[in-house]
Amino acid sequence: MQGRELDGADEGTGARRSHPVVELNDTVHQRHRLGILTITSRAPQADFGFLRDALQLTSGNLSAHLTVLEDAGLVRIEKGYAGRRPRTWVSITRRGRDALAAEMAALLELAREHAEEPDTSSAGGNRERD
């Protein structure tokens, strides 16, 4: 990033380029919902109790996050029984996998940009540093 000015133009094309943070999805990015999606992306389904314990949530908080994700079409919730005990299983949908992949790509780009050598000569004008 040496010598690059932060004027919003993409090097080479001159097209305006947005900051990677604008690609973050507010529904997915919330840390507990991101946790739910990453856990469910690794298995066909996850048990409610496992998610609650792994993410250190109360049952009510987990239920609220699952409702947000289900309403967005990112997870599917199935209720049933294991023996005589009622159980709730959560699985990620195709839309959820796509949203998770987009979120991870945006986070990787943000991390990549942050790791580059900073150019302090023109970011935000010519203010003196503290």
Residue, then its C-alpha position, 0 to 999 in steps of 0.5 A: m500500500q506504499g504510496r497509495e492515496l485513499d481517494g476511493a479509486d481502484e488502482g489501474t481501473g480508476a473505478r471507485r472502490s468501497h472499503p471492505v467493511v461495507e460488505l459485512n452483513d449485519t445479520v451474519h456479523q453479530r458474533h453469536r449469529l456468526g458462531i451459529l453459522t460457523i458451527t452449523s456449517r461444519a455438521p449436518q445439524a447442531d443440537f440446541g443445547f450444544l449451540r447454547d453451551a458452545l456459545q455461552l448463551t442462555s436459552g432465551n438469547l440463543s432462541a432470539h438469535l435463531t429466530v433472526l437467522e431463521d427469518a432471514g432464511l439462513v438456518r432451518i430449525e427442526k423440533g422433535y424428540a430423542g426418546r421422550r426428551p424434546r429436542t431442537w436441531v439447527s441446520i444451515t441453509r444454502r442461503g446461509r452458506d452463501a451469506l457465511a462465505a460472503e462474510m468470511a471473504a469480506l473479513l479476509e479482505l479487511a484483514r488483508e487490507h489492515a495487514e498492508e503497510p500503512d500510508t499515512s501521508s494522505a488518509g483523511g487529509n493533512r491533519e497533524r498526528d496526536 
